[in-house]
């Protein structure tokens, strides 16, 4: 992985579930860290849903190895939340390839 290709800043977030006294719960997203990454636009599409037009972007992020990142995490990039659908190891813990989808 070439350092020159890692030219975008992304933030990885993890979720914590908070339970209240009545059995309800909520999600709290906390930052795992901010990293340099390579960003590749895979595809995009627009579709009708719930009476409006929605758009979906599939983006691949490549970054140096970060231990413990799974599909439960998400990426914040370009002021959008990107849900991780697949995590691939590059080399032997040299890097990660995160396949994501952003809606909005």
Secondary structure as GFF3:
##gff-version 3
##sequence-region A 1 104
A	DSSP	three_ten_helix	3	5	.	.	.	ID=ss1
A	DSSP	beta_strand	8	19	.	.	.	ID=ss2
A	DSSP	beta_strand	25	49	.	.	.	ID=ss3
A	DSSP	beta_strand	52	64	.	.	.	ID=ss4
A	DSSP	beta_strand	74	77	.	.	.	ID=ss5
A	DSSP	beta_strand	80	90	.	.	.	ID=ss6
A	DSSP	beta_strand	95	103	.	.	.	ID=ss7
###
